[in-house]
């Protein structure tokens, strides 16, 4: 029992450290993000399908900020979204809402402050 508790405790500690790393990463201005940070943003915004897309399409912060709604419906992004698993309205809407949240915050600043707004 003691080893199991120690393992759970170590797992919880790693999880908290990882969450802290993500929060710290997302405090950087979006325009400074690399692809890895865009993937962390996607995970935090509950759009994990976007992670693979960001890696495959090399979507970094500046590219993320430049995505418009018409880009999501046009090629080559529309096909890439389908390949990444965006087949449901809810998935696409979560992506649009997350992108809008960044833009509304004038997102040169931190995502965490936008999340709490």
Order of alpha helices (4+ residues) and beta strands (2+ residues): alpha-alpha-alpha-alpha-alpha-alpha-alpha-alpha
